């Protein structure tokens, strides 16, 4: 692989977003489950962005339809950032990411984009199921953390 300055700039930006996001997660959440959910949301979005940029999800990296997958991190990280990675907003951002991912995959399969691949449409279906499940797990962890925080605050 031949990296140019643009590739290094994107990698640096991804690491910066991860570092700043992790700082916000650990500052804004008191319970371990909520912290894990926020960190997981960041890491899963980073992985999705990285996979999409490196090899592409729809067909190959050169397929313009892969740009649709940029909506997933924008919705998830944007929604979580608006809530400063805490409270119910984090869980909603996780579920919104899963929903957008499923919508993008559905559009992709119905439109037949990436149909030239040997594993199509199973590659898109499997990636969607894996990432949507991870987003749902993060939402569940956040809900668990919020409930545990409310129970512990009532006990005081």
VMD Tcl script that builds the backbone (N, CA, C; Angstrom):
set m [mol new atoms 468]
animate dup $m
set s [atomselect $m all]
$s set {name element resname resid chain x y z} {
  {N N UNK 1 A 0.846 -1.180 0.000}
  {CA C UNK 1 A 0.000 0.000 0.000}
  {C C UNK 1 A 0.885 1.235 0.000}
  {N N UNK 2 A 0.512 2.179 -0.803}
  {CA C UNK 2 A 1.251 3.430 -0.917}
  {C C UNK 2 A 0.483 4.541 -0.213}
  {N N UNK 3 A 0.944 4.934 0.953}
  {CA C UNK 3 A 0.295 5.998 1.698}
  {C C UNK 3 A 0.857 7.340 1.249}
  {N N UNK 4 A -0.044 8.311 1.077}
  {CA C UNK 4 A 0.409 9.670 0.813}
  {C C UNK 4 A 0.068 10.538 2.028}
  {N N UNK 5 A 0.306 11.820 1.937}
  {CA C UNK 5 A 0.099 12.719 3.076}
  {C C UNK 5 A -1.373 12.752 3.494}
  {N N UNK 6 A -2.276 12.613 2.544}
  {CA C UNK 6 A -3.713 12.606 2.846}
  {C C UNK 6 A -4.078 11.414 3.726}
  {N N UNK 7 A -3.513 10.249 3.433}
  {CA C UNK 7 A -3.786 9.058 4.241}
  {C C UNK 7 A -3.296 9.242 5.678}
  {N N UNK 8 A -2.110 9.827 5.831}
  {CA C UNK 8 A -1.585 10.074 7.174}
  {C C UNK 8 A -2.429 11.108 7.917}
  {N N UNK 9 A -2.925 12.103 7.202}
  {CA C UNK 9 A -3.785 13.116 7.829}
  {C C UNK 9 A -5.094 12.495 8.300}
  {N N UNK 10 A -5.691 11.608 7.504}
  {CA C UNK 10 A -6.926 10.925 7.904}
  {C C UNK 10 A -6.679 10.041 9.118}
  {N N UNK 11 A -5.571 9.309 9.123}
  {CA C UNK 11 A -5.239 8.450 10.267}
  {C C UNK 11 A -5.034 9.284 11.525}
  {N N UNK 12 A -4.347 10.410 11.401}
  {CA C UNK 12 A -4.137 11.292 12.555}
  {C C UNK 12 A -5.459 11.853 13.063}
  {N N UNK 13 A -6.343 12.238 12.151}
  {CA C UNK 13 A -7.650 12.758 12.550}
  {C C UNK 13 A -8.474 11.681 13.263}
  {N N UNK 14 A -8.410 10.451 12.755}
  {CA C UNK 14 A -9.144 9.356 13.402}
  {C C UNK 14 A -8.638 9.124 14.822}
  {N N UNK 15 A -7.326 9.123 15.007}
  {CA C UNK 15 A -6.764 8.930 16.342}
  {C C UNK 15 A -7.082 10.109 17.264}
  {N N UNK 16 A -7.112 11.313 16.715}
  {CA C UNK 16 A -7.455 12.485 17.516}
  {C C UNK 16 A -8.910 12.426 17.977}
  {N N UNK 17 A -9.804 12.051 17.071}
  {CA C UNK 17 A -11.222 11.916 17.448}
  {C C UNK 17 A -11.380 10.839 18.520}
  {N N UNK 18 A -10.667 9.739 18.377}
  {CA C UNK 18 A -10.722 8.671 19.372}
  {C C UNK 18 A -10.216 9.159 20.721}
  {N N UNK 19 A -9.085 9.852 20.747}
  {CA C UNK 19 A -8.508 10.322 22.010}
  {C C UNK 19 A -9.411 11.345 22.698}
  {N N UNK 20 A -9.910 12.302 21.934}
  {CA C UNK 20 A -10.795 13.324 22.514}
  {C C UNK 20 A -12.098 12.686 22.988}
  {N N UNK 21 A -12.627 11.786 22.175}
  {CA C UNK 21 A -13.864 11.099 22.551}
  {C C UNK 21 A -13.702 10.276 23.820}
  {N N UNK 22 A -12.591 9.550 23.928}
  {CA C UNK 22 A -12.349 8.758 25.146}
  {C C UNK 22 A -12.217 9.653 26.377}
  {N N UNK 23 A -11.576 10.804 26.216}
  {CA C UNK 23 A -11.475 11.741 27.339}
  {C C UNK 23 A -12.860 12.220 27.772}
  {N N UNK 24 A -13.729 12.518 26.804}
  {CA C UNK 24 A -15.093 12.943 27.134}
  {C C UNK 24 A -15.894 11.819 27.781}
  {N N UNK 25 A -15.704 10.601 27.282}
  {CA C UNK 25 A -16.436 9.454 27.827}
  {C C UNK 25 A -16.072 9.240 29.286}
  {N N UNK 26 A -14.792 9.213 29.573}
  {CA C UNK 26 A -14.369 8.914 30.933}
  {C C UNK 26 A -14.593 10.080 31.886}
  {N N UNK 27 A -14.678 11.290 31.367}
  {CA C UNK 27 A -14.994 12.438 32.201}
  {C C UNK 27 A -16.498 12.546 32.476}
  {N N UNK 28 A -17.299 12.160 31.478}
  {CA C UNK 28 A -18.739 12.388 31.582}
  {C C UNK 28 A -19.544 11.257 32.173}
  {N N UNK 29 A -18.986 10.057 32.242}
  {CA C UNK 29 A -19.746 8.906 32.732}
  {C C UNK 29 A -19.149 8.409 34.038}
  {N N UNK 30 A -20.023 8.106 34.988}
  {CA C UNK 30 A -19.545 7.645 36.291}
  {C C UNK 30 A -19.506 6.117 36.391}
  {N N UNK 31 A -20.396 5.439 35.719}
  {CA C UNK 31 A -20.481 3.981 35.850}
  {C C UNK 31 A -19.630 3.307 34.780}
  {N N UNK 32 A -19.032 2.184 35.122}
  {CA C UNK 32 A -18.147 1.470 34.197}
  {C C UNK 32 A -18.870 1.038 32.925}
  {N N UNK 33 A -20.141 0.661 33.045}
  {CA C UNK 33 A -20.883 0.187 31.866}
  {C C UNK 33 A -21.127 1.332 30.884}
  {N N UNK 34 A -21.441 2.496 31.388}
  {CA C UNK 34 A -21.634 3.653 30.508}
  {C C UNK 34 A -20.321 4.063 29.856}
  {N N UNK 35 A -19.237 3.976 30.603}
  {CA C UNK 35 A -17.922 4.281 30.032}
  {C C UNK 35 A -17.564 3.284 28.937}
  {N N UNK 36 A -17.838 2.019 29.200}
  {CA C UNK 36 A -17.554 0.987 28.214}
  {C C UNK 36 A -18.414 1.182 26.963}
  {N N UNK 37 A -19.666 1.575 27.153}
  {CA C UNK 37 A -20.556 1.826 26.012}
  {C C UNK 37 A -20.044 2.989 25.167}
  {N N UNK 38 A -19.634 4.069 25.813}
  {CA C UNK 38 A -19.112 5.220 25.075}
  {C C UNK 38 A -17.823 4.896 24.350}
  {N N UNK 39 A -16.923 4.194 25.035}
  {CA C UNK 39 A -15.664 3.793 24.398}
  {C C UNK 39 A -15.938 2.821 23.250}
  {N N UNK 40 A -16.871 1.909 23.465}
  {CA C UNK 40 A -17.228 0.954 22.413}
  {C C UNK 40 A -17.812 1.636 21.201}
  {N N UNK 41 A -18.668 2.634 21.418}
  {CA C UNK 41 A -19.241 3.379 20.298}
  {C C UNK 41 A -18.134 4.033 19.472}
  {N N UNK 42 A -17.162 4.618 20.154}
  {CA C UNK 42 A -16.044 5.241 19.452}
  {C C UNK 42 A -15.239 4.218 18.646}
  {N N UNK 43 A -14.899 3.102 19.284}
  {CA C UNK 43 A -14.060 2.097 18.631}
  {C C UNK 43 A -14.799 1.436 17.459}
  {N N UNK 44 A -16.070 1.111 17.646}
  {CA C UNK 44 A -16.842 0.468 16.569}
  {C C UNK 44 A -16.981 1.410 15.373}
  {N N UNK 45 A -17.231 2.691 15.636}
  {CA C UNK 45 A -17.310 3.656 14.532}
  {C C UNK 45 A -15.961 3.818 13.844}
  {N N UNK 46 A -14.885 3.815 14.610}
  {CA C UNK 46 A -13.552 3.902 14.029}
  {C C UNK 46 A -13.275 2.697 13.137}
  {N N UNK 47 A -13.616 1.501 13.619}
  {CA C UNK 47 A -13.421 0.291 12.814}
  {C C UNK 47 A -14.244 0.324 11.529}
  {N N UNK 48 A -15.486 0.741 11.638}
  {CA C UNK 48 A -16.344 0.820 10.456}
  {C C UNK 48 A -15.772 1.810 9.437}
  {N N UNK 49 A -15.322 2.953 9.915}
  {CA C UNK 49 A -14.729 3.964 9.043}
  {C C UNK 49 A -13.448 3.433 8.401}
  {N N UNK 50 A -12.631 2.758 9.190}
  {CA C UNK 50 A -11.354 2.239 8.715}
  {C C UNK 50 A -11.561 1.144 7.654}
  {N N UNK 51 A -12.439 0.208 7.953}
  {CA C UNK 51 A -12.721 -0.868 6.987}
  {C C UNK 51 A -13.266 -0.294 5.690}
  {N N UNK 52 A -14.187 0.643 5.812}
  {CA C UNK 52 A -14.788 1.240 4.628}
  {C C UNK 52 A -13.750 2.005 3.804}
  {N N UNK 53 A -12.861 2.715 4.487}
  {CA C UNK 53 A -11.848 3.475 3.763}
  {C C UNK 53 A -10.759 2.611 3.168}
  {N N UNK 54 A -10.414 1.525 3.857}
  {CA C UNK 54 A -9.298 0.692 3.402}
  {C C UNK 54 A -9.688 -0.230 2.249}
  {N N UNK 55 A -10.753 -0.986 2.423}
  {CA C UNK 55 A -11.116 -1.977 1.404}
  {C C UNK 55 A -12.510 -1.782 0.841}
  {N N UNK 56 A -13.314 -0.956 1.481}
  {CA C UNK 56 A -14.677 -0.743 1.018}
  {C C UNK 56 A -15.603 -1.850 1.493}
  {N N UNK 57 A -16.817 -1.508 1.734}
  {CA C UNK 57 A -17.828 -2.484 2.160}
  {C C UNK 57 A -18.660 -2.901 0.958}
  {N N UNK 58 A -18.987 -1.928 0.114}
  {CA C UNK 58 A -19.748 -2.203 -1.094}
  {C C UNK 58 A -18.755 -2.358 -2.232}
  {N N UNK 59 A -18.598 -3.568 -2.711}
  {CA C UNK 59 A -17.641 -3.808 -3.784}
  {C C UNK 59 A -16.218 -3.590 -3.292}
  {N N UNK 60 A -15.521 -2.619 -3.893}
  {CA C UNK 60 A -14.166 -2.310 -3.452}
  {C C UNK 60 A -14.118 -0.866 -2.953}
  {N N UNK 61 A -12.926 -0.435 -2.536}
  {CA C UNK 61 A -12.784 0.904 -1.964}
  {C C UNK 61 A -13.112 2.005 -2.967}
  {N N UNK 62 A -13.056 1.707 -4.257}
  {CA C UNK 62 A -13.331 2.704 -5.276}
  {C C UNK 62 A -14.810 2.915 -5.579}
  {N N UNK 63 A -15.678 2.112 -4.986}
  {CA C UNK 63 A -17.107 2.230 -5.256}
  {C C UNK 63 A -17.660 3.450 -4.517}
  {N N UNK 64 A -18.265 4.364 -5.265}
  {CA C UNK 64 A -18.784 5.599 -4.677}
  {C C UNK 64 A -19.913 5.351 -3.677}
  {N N UNK 65 A -20.586 4.231 -3.793}
  {CA C UNK 65 A -21.686 3.925 -2.870}
  {C C UNK 65 A -21.180 3.735 -1.437}
  {N N UNK 66 A -19.891 3.478 -1.269}
  {CA C UNK 66 A -19.318 3.350 0.074}
  {C C UNK 66 A -19.446 4.639 0.879}
  {N N UNK 67 A -19.631 5.755 0.194}
  {CA C UNK 67 A -19.794 7.036 0.893}
  {C C UNK 67 A -21.032 7.039 1.780}
  {N N UNK 68 A -22.028 6.205 1.454}
  {CA C UNK 68 A -23.224 6.118 2.295}
  {C C UNK 68 A -22.886 5.669 3.714}
  {N N UNK 69 A -21.866 4.834 3.831}
  {CA C UNK 69 A -21.488 4.325 5.151}
  {C C UNK 69 A -20.876 5.400 6.042}
  {N N UNK 70 A -20.517 6.553 5.488}
  {CA C UNK 70 A -20.030 7.656 6.313}
  {C C UNK 70 A -21.140 8.242 7.174}
  {N N UNK 71 A -22.389 8.005 6.797}
  {CA C UNK 71 A -23.506 8.503 7.596}
  {C C UNK 71 A -23.544 7.846 8.968}
  {N N UNK 72 A -23.085 6.607 9.071}
  {CA C UNK 72 A -23.166 5.878 10.340}
  {C C UNK 72 A -22.310 6.540 11.416}
  {N N UNK 73 A -21.001 6.767 11.190}
  {CA C UNK 73 A -20.229 7.447 12.233}
  {C C UNK 73 A -20.686 8.886 12.476}
  {N N UNK 74 A -21.141 9.560 11.417}
  {CA C UNK 74 A -21.605 10.933 11.607}
  {C C UNK 74 A -22.811 10.988 12.527}
  {N N UNK 75 A -23.747 10.070 12.344}
  {CA C UNK 75 A -24.939 10.035 13.202}
  {C C UNK 75 A -24.557 9.610 14.621}
  {N N UNK 76 A -23.797 8.538 14.730}
  {CA C UNK 76 A -23.453 8.012 16.048}
  {C C UNK 76 A -22.594 8.952 16.862}
  {N N UNK 77 A -21.503 9.402 16.284}
  {CA C UNK 77 A -20.593 10.275 17.016}
  {C C UNK 77 A -21.171 11.670 17.185}
  {N N UNK 78 A -21.910 12.137 16.184}
  {CA C UNK 78 A -22.552 13.443 16.313}
  {C C UNK 78 A -23.601 13.450 17.412}
  {N N UNK 79 A -24.415 12.404 17.447}
  {CA C UNK 79 A -25.442 12.321 18.488}
  {C C UNK 79 A -24.842 12.168 19.870}
  {N N UNK 80 A -23.799 11.354 19.973}
  {CA C UNK 80 A -23.145 11.158 21.270}
  {C C UNK 80 A -22.438 12.434 21.715}
  {N N UNK 81 A -21.820 13.136 20.787}
  {CA C UNK 81 A -21.124 14.377 21.139}
  {C C UNK 81 A -22.101 15.444 21.607}
  {N N UNK 82 A -23.287 15.478 21.010}
  {CA C UNK 82 A -24.302 16.438 21.460}
  {C C UNK 82 A -24.710 16.186 22.902}
  {N N UNK 83 A -24.650 14.950 23.316}
  {CA C UNK 83 A -24.995 14.593 24.693}
  {C C UNK 83 A -23.749 14.472 25.573}
  {N N UNK 84 A -22.598 14.847 25.046}
  {CA C UNK 84 A -21.300 14.767 25.727}
  {C C UNK 84 A -21.074 13.355 26.270}
  {N N UNK 85 A -21.423 12.358 25.452}
  {CA C UNK 85 A -21.147 10.950 25.749}
  {C C UNK 85 A -21.685 10.509 27.114}
  {N N UNK 86 A -22.853 10.964 27.473}
  {CA C UNK 86 A -23.430 10.496 28.730}
  {C C UNK 86 A -24.948 10.511 28.636}
  {N N UNK 87 A -25.546 9.904 29.613}
  {CA C UNK 87 A -26.990 9.884 29.705}
  {C C UNK 87 A -27.640 9.051 28.616}
  {N N UNK 88 A -28.923 9.283 28.463}
  {CA C UNK 88 A -29.700 8.538 27.484}
  {C C UNK 88 A -29.273 8.796 26.060}
  {N N UNK 89 A -28.709 9.950 25.826}
  {CA C UNK 89 A -28.297 10.313 24.472}
  {C C UNK 89 A -27.294 9.351 23.883}
  {N N UNK 90 A -26.436 8.794 24.713}
  {CA C UNK 90 A -25.443 7.842 24.227}
  {C C UNK 90 A -26.122 6.572 23.716}
  {N N UNK 91 A -27.091 6.068 24.456}
  {CA C UNK 91 A -27.827 4.882 24.026}
  {C C UNK 91 A -28.611 5.139 22.747}
  {N N UNK 92 A -29.213 6.315 22.658}
  {CA C UNK 92 A -29.958 6.682 21.456}
  {C C UNK 92 A -29.007 6.782 20.261}
  {N N UNK 93 A -27.817 7.341 20.482}
  {CA C UNK 93 A -26.832 7.439 19.399}
  {C C UNK 93 A -26.402 6.053 18.929}
  {N N UNK 94 A -26.246 5.116 19.856}
  {CA C UNK 94 A -25.876 3.742 19.486}
  {C C UNK 94 A -26.975 3.095 18.646}
  {N N UNK 95 A -28.212 3.228 19.083}
  {CA C UNK 95 A -29.328 2.640 18.339}
  {C C UNK 95 A -29.545 3.335 17.000}
  {N N UNK 96 A -29.321 4.648 16.956}
  {CA C UNK 96 A -29.438 5.376 15.687}
  {C C UNK 96 A -28.359 4.912 14.708}
  {N N UNK 97 A -27.162 4.642 15.213}
  {CA C UNK 97 A -26.091 4.129 14.356}
  {C C UNK 97 A -26.479 2.780 13.766}
  {N N UNK 98 A -27.042 1.907 14.603}
  {CA C UNK 98 A -27.478 0.591 14.118}
  {C C UNK 98 A -28.573 0.741 13.069}
  {N N UNK 99 A -29.515 1.646 13.313}
  {CA C UNK 99 A -30.621 1.840 12.378}
  {C C UNK 99 A -30.123 2.386 11.039}
  {N N UNK 100 A -29.245 3.380 11.070}
  {CA C UNK 100 A -28.704 3.947 9.831}
  {C C UNK 100 A -27.918 2.895 9.065}
  {N N UNK 101 A -27.155 2.075 9.793}
  {CA C UNK 101 A -26.381 1.010 9.154}
  {C C UNK 101 A -27.299 0.023 8.437}
  {N N UNK 102 A -28.392 -0.347 9.072}
  {CA C UNK 102 A -29.344 -1.279 8.467}
  {C C UNK 102 A -30.021 -0.651 7.248}
  {N N UNK 103 A -30.354 0.637 7.343}
  {CA C UNK 103 A -30.968 1.331 6.209}
  {C C UNK 103 A -30.003 1.386 5.022}
  {N N UNK 104 A -28.738 1.726 5.285}
  {CA C UNK 104 A -27.736 1.792 4.216}
  {C C UNK 104 A -27.555 0.424 3.566}
  {N N UNK 105 A -27.467 -0.618 4.388}
  {CA C UNK 105 A -27.289 -1.972 3.847}
  {C C UNK 105 A -28.505 -2.400 3.028}
  {N N UNK 106 A -29.694 -2.061 3.493}
  {CA C UNK 106 A -30.912 -2.413 2.769}
  {C C UNK 106 A -30.949 -1.717 1.409}
  {N N UNK 107 A -30.627 -0.434 1.393}
  {CA C UNK 107 A -30.589 0.307 0.130}
  {C C UNK 107 A -29.556 -0.309 -0.812}
  {N N UNK 108 A -28.400 -0.667 -0.252}
  {CA C UNK 108 A -27.322 -1.246 -1.049}
  {C C UNK 108 A -27.746 -2.551 -1.712}
  {N N UNK 109 A -28.359 -3.421 -0.931}
  {CA C UNK 109 A -28.770 -4.728 -1.459}
  {C C UNK 109 A -29.907 -4.570 -2.466}
  {N N UNK 110 A -30.900 -3.746 -2.133}
  {CA C UNK 110 A -32.033 -3.561 -3.049}
  {C C UNK 110 A -31.612 -2.901 -4.369}
  {N N UNK 111 A -30.624 -1.996 -4.296}
  {CA C UNK 111 A -30.159 -1.323 -5.506}
  {C C UNK 111 A -29.165 -2.176 -6.289}
  {N N UNK 112 A -28.653 -3.233 -5.659}
  {CA C UNK 112 A -27.704 -4.109 -6.342}
  {C C UNK 112 A -26.294 -3.562 -6.425}
  {N N UNK 113 A -25.971 -2.548 -5.586}
  {CA C UNK 113 A -24.633 -1.970 -5.604}
  {C C UNK 113 A -23.634 -2.977 -5.053}
  {N N UNK 114 A -22.515 -3.087 -5.682}
  {CA C UNK 114 A -21.478 -4.019 -5.238}
  {C C UNK 114 A -21.746 -5.443 -5.660}
  {N N UNK 115 A -22.680 -5.656 -6.567}
  {CA C UNK 115 A -23.073 -6.986 -6.992}
  {C C UNK 115 A -22.000 -7.749 -7.740}
  {N N UNK 116 A -20.912 -7.077 -8.102}
  {CA C UNK 116 A -19.846 -7.757 -8.825}
  {C C UNK 116 A -18.946 -8.587 -7.914}
  {N N UNK 117 A -19.084 -8.414 -6.597}
  {CA C UNK 117 A -18.251 -9.165 -5.658}
  {C C UNK 117 A -18.667 -10.633 -5.584}
  {N N UNK 118 A -17.712 -11.526 -5.297}
  {CA C UNK 118 A -18.022 -12.958 -5.279}
  {C C UNK 118 A -18.928 -13.384 -4.124}
  {N N UNK 119 A -18.905 -12.644 -3.033}
  {CA C UNK 119 A -19.709 -13.022 -1.863}
  {C C UNK 119 A -20.959 -12.165 -1.719}
  {N N UNK 120 A -21.271 -11.349 -2.728}
  {CA C UNK 120 A -22.407 -10.449 -2.629}
  {C C UNK 120 A -23.698 -11.232 -2.623}
  {N N UNK 121 A -24.691 -10.920 -1.852}
  {CA C UNK 121 A -24.820 -9.836 -0.883}
  {C C UNK 121 A -24.425 -10.244 0.539}
  {N N UNK 122 A -23.911 -11.453 0.697}
  {CA C UNK 122 A -23.626 -11.944 2.055}
  {C C UNK 122 A -22.576 -11.124 2.772}
  {N N UNK 123 A -21.618 -10.564 2.049}
  {CA C UNK 123 A -20.608 -9.752 2.714}
  {C C UNK 123 A -21.245 -8.526 3.374}
  {N N UNK 124 A -22.166 -7.892 2.677}
  {CA C UNK 124 A -22.849 -6.714 3.223}
  {C C UNK 124 A -23.770 -7.112 4.373}
  {N N UNK 125 A -24.480 -8.212 4.227}
  {CA C UNK 125 A -25.395 -8.670 5.287}
  {C C UNK 125 A -24.626 -9.022 6.556}
  {N N UNK 126 A -23.527 -9.755 6.433}
  {CA C UNK 126 A -22.754 -10.161 7.613}
  {C C UNK 126 A -22.131 -8.952 8.299}
  {N N UNK 127 A -21.520 -8.050 7.534}
  {CA C UNK 127 A -20.919 -6.856 8.139}
  {C C UNK 127 A -21.985 -6.029 8.846}
  {N N UNK 128 A -23.141 -5.896 8.227}
  {CA C UNK 128 A -24.229 -5.132 8.838}
  {C C UNK 128 A -24.689 -5.780 10.136}
  {N N UNK 129 A -24.877 -7.094 10.126}
  {CA C UNK 129 A -25.321 -7.780 11.346}
  {C C UNK 129 A -24.294 -7.669 12.467}
  {N N UNK 130 A -23.022 -7.812 12.134}
  {CA C UNK 130 A -21.976 -7.718 13.163}
  {C C UNK 130 A -21.944 -6.318 13.775}
  {N N UNK 131 A -21.887 -5.299 12.938}
  {CA C UNK 131 A -21.788 -3.941 13.461}
  {C C UNK 131 A -23.084 -3.485 14.138}
  {N N UNK 132 A -24.232 -3.846 13.597}
  {CA C UNK 132 A -25.499 -3.479 14.236}
  {C C UNK 132 A -25.619 -4.148 15.609}
  {N N UNK 133 A -25.159 -5.387 15.717}
  {CA C UNK 133 A -25.168 -6.079 17.010}
  {C C UNK 133 A -24.242 -5.378 17.997}
  {N N UNK 134 A -23.070 -4.977 17.543}
  {CA C UNK 134 A -22.149 -4.258 18.433}
  {C C UNK 134 A -22.756 -2.935 18.908}
  {N N UNK 135 A -23.414 -2.209 18.009}
  {CA C UNK 135 A -24.071 -0.964 18.407}
  {C C UNK 135 A -25.180 -1.237 19.425}
  {N N UNK 136 A -25.950 -2.301 19.216}
  {CA C UNK 136 A -27.022 -2.644 20.153}
  {C C UNK 136 A -26.454 -3.045 21.517}
  {N N UNK 137 A -25.335 -3.749 21.526}
  {CA C UNK 137 A -24.692 -4.115 22.794}
  {C C UNK 137 A -24.250 -2.854 23.538}
  {N N UNK 138 A -23.707 -1.886 22.825}
  {CA C UNK 138 A -23.283 -0.629 23.461}
  {C C UNK 138 A -24.490 0.104 24.047}
  {N N UNK 139 A -25.618 0.091 23.329}
  {CA C UNK 139 A -26.834 0.721 23.857}
  {C C UNK 139 A -27.301 0.004 25.120}
  {N N UNK 140 A -27.245 -1.317 25.120}
  {CA C UNK 140 A -27.631 -2.085 26.309}
  {C C UNK 140 A -26.707 -1.828 27.485}
  {N N UNK 141 A -25.420 -1.736 27.225}
  {CA C UNK 141 A -24.463 -1.423 28.295}
  {C C UNK 141 A -24.744 -0.050 28.888}
  {N N UNK 142 A -25.032 0.913 28.020}
  {CA C UNK 142 A -25.338 2.246 28.516}
  {C C UNK 142 A -26.599 2.233 29.375}
  {N N UNK 143 A -27.601 1.496 28.941}
  {CA C UNK 143 A -28.845 1.408 29.724}
  {C C UNK 143 A -28.582 0.770 31.084}
  {N N UNK 144 A -27.768 -0.293 31.087}
  {CA C UNK 144 A -27.402 -0.936 32.347}
  {C C UNK 144 A -26.689 0.053 33.270}
  {N N UNK 145 A -25.749 0.814 32.706}
  {CA C UNK 145 A -25.024 1.794 33.500}
  {C C UNK 145 A -25.918 2.875 34.065}
  {N N UNK 146 A -26.870 3.344 33.278}
  {CA C UNK 146 A -27.796 4.378 33.754}
  {C C UNK 146 A -28.685 3.847 34.864}
  {N N UNK 147 A -29.163 2.616 34.717}
  {CA C UNK 147 A -30.000 2.019 35.766}
  {C C UNK 147 A -29.203 1.804 37.053}
  {N N UNK 148 A -27.971 1.335 36.909}
  {CA C UNK 148 A -27.139 1.114 38.096}
  {C C UNK 148 A -26.832 2.436 38.798}
  {N N UNK 149 A -26.615 3.481 38.036}
  {CA C UNK 149 A -26.371 4.786 38.635}
  {C C UNK 149 A -27.604 5.289 39.378}
  {N N UNK 150 A -28.784 5.125 38.796}
  {CA C UNK 150 A -29.994 5.608 39.458}
  {C C UNK 150 A -30.296 4.798 40.709}
  {N N UNK 151 A -30.037 3.488 40.689}
  {CA C UNK 151 A -30.259 2.656 41.868}
  {C C UNK 151 A -29.282 3.049 42.970}
  {N N UNK 152 A -28.016 3.273 42.612}
  {CA C UNK 152 A -27.038 3.622 43.639}
  {C C UNK 152 A -27.295 5.012 44.203}
  {N N UNK 153 A -27.832 5.937 43.391}
  {CA C UNK 153 A -28.142 7.271 43.901}
  {C C UNK 153 A -29.370 7.237 44.804}
  {N N UNK 154 A -30.309 6.321 44.538}
  {CA C UNK 154 A -31.470 6.191 45.418}
  {C C UNK 154 A -31.095 5.570 46.769}
  {N N UNK 155 A -30.089 4.732 46.750}
  {CA C UNK 155 A -29.680 4.035 47.981}
  {C C UNK 155 A -28.929 4.977 48.924}
  {N N UNK 156 A -28.454 6.099 48.438}
  {CA C UNK 156 A -27.684 7.011 49.287}
  {C C UNK 156 A -28.527 7.832 50.165}
}
mol reanalyze $m
mol bondsrecalc $m
mol representation Tube
mol addrep $m
